């Protein structure tokens, strides 16, 4: 995958918006990377509609298949290569070592989620039986089960351009749990 500046909606790219903006070099103010297009209301609606319709299928994908999906995301991040590092350094003003380390942190946390859902222990159901005679009030029968709740809308932070952005922990935890994601990058 390359950095395009377009909205990624489902399996396609979109740039319906007429308002353009650019990443800027934090030191020089020069334009960095591609032209980005502000998402239109129709594009946001399309992303939300697709996420909602994807949920019924995505939530049923096996944990191992979702883990493989997360590992494929790592492969795509690594495939972008030095372009990702160069653009993030220029836009943030952070040194290359910091951004390279953050890419490692990002892919490391994605791998941690993939490893976590590869083990059925995370699906362990917990039952805390009722105590109807407990005083001063009875205790109800309680069950805990890990289930995907639905599509997630996530707003990215800019202080960690990789680890808390599009491929960050919020997004990856939602994908690991079986929830489609609509992400607003910053």
PyMOL commands that set and color helices and strands:
alter all, ss='L'
color gray80, all
select helices_A, chain A and resi 41-58+63-80+82-92+96-117+120-123+169-177
alter helices_A, ss='H'
color red, helices_A
select strands_A, chain A and resi 7-9+12-14+20-24+31-37+126-128+142-144+152-155+181-184
alter strands_A, ss='S'
color yellow, strands_A
deselect
rebuild
show_as cartoon
